[in-house]
Amino acid sequence: MSEKKKFLLRLDAELYDALEKWAADDLRSVNAEMEFLLKEAVRKSGRLKAPGPAADRSAREES
């Protein structure tokens, strides 16, 4: 696994609350939920290579 990049992100409180609820529904932390959503958006836009079969299977299991 590659090293994680750390950075500061400021969010509107209402957006954060919505993300927090969504993360709880998916049994993830807010950070993990945001990373998941961003990866999906980048992948769907064609800006990220599709993961291999094992990674694809684990992503489906998380949903």
Beta strands, then each sheet from edge to edge (+ up, - down):
end
